[in-house]
Amino acid sequence: MPKKKDESFEQLLKRLDEISQLLESEDTGLEESIKLYEEGIKLSEKCYSILKEAELKVTELKTRFDESVNKDLK
């Protein structure tokens, strides 16, 4: 799979699913399994990073909204 810096979360998950299916296949040899596992770990780290960024953004937006509402109520 070619490396792209702008891969979406959905594309990363799709590739992780493909890797999972390949690892479950009896046709995948040990060497290939190790390479796939390593790729899967790297993709998982990217997904986790994207999720943490999204969580931070949502938290910041909620905080800003709450502050705005509280300001208007005073």
N, C-alpha and C positions, 0 to 999 in steps of 0.2 A: 504494500500500500504506500503510495507516495506521501511524503510528509508535507503537510500544509499548515501554516501557522494560523490561517483563518478558518479552520474547520469549525463547524458549528457543534454545539453540544449534541444535537441529534445525530450528526454524522459520526461523532465519536462513539455514541451509544450503539449505532448500527454496526460499526466496526467491532466493538466489544462483543456484540451478539454473534457476529461472524466468527470471531476468535473462539468464543465459547463453544460454538457448534463444531469447529475444527478440532478443538481439544477433546471433545466428547467422541469424536470419530475414531474408530479403530484403525483407520487407514493412515492416521497421522503418526509419523515416527517420533522417536525420542528427541532428536536434534531439532526437528521442526517444532515440536511441542514446547521445547524450552524457549525457542525464539518467539513463538506466539505468546507464551506466558509473559515473557519480558515486555513485549509490545503491549499486552493487555494491562500490565502494571503501569506502564507509562501513560497509557490512555486513561486509566482510572485516576491517576494523579491529576491529569488535565481536567477531567470531569469534576473532580472534587474541588479544584481551584475555581472552576467556572461557577459551581454551586455556591461556594463560599463568597465569591464576588457578588452573586445575585442576592444572597442572603443579606450581605452588608448593605447593598443598595436599597433593598426593600425596607430594612431596618431604618436607614437614614431617611427614606421617604416617609415612613410612618411617623418617625420622630418629628420631622418637619411639619407634617400634617397635624399631629397632636398639638404641637406648639402653636400653630396657627389657630386652631380651634380654641385652645385655652386662652389665647390672646383676645380673640373675638368675644369670648364669654365674660371677660373681666370688665 
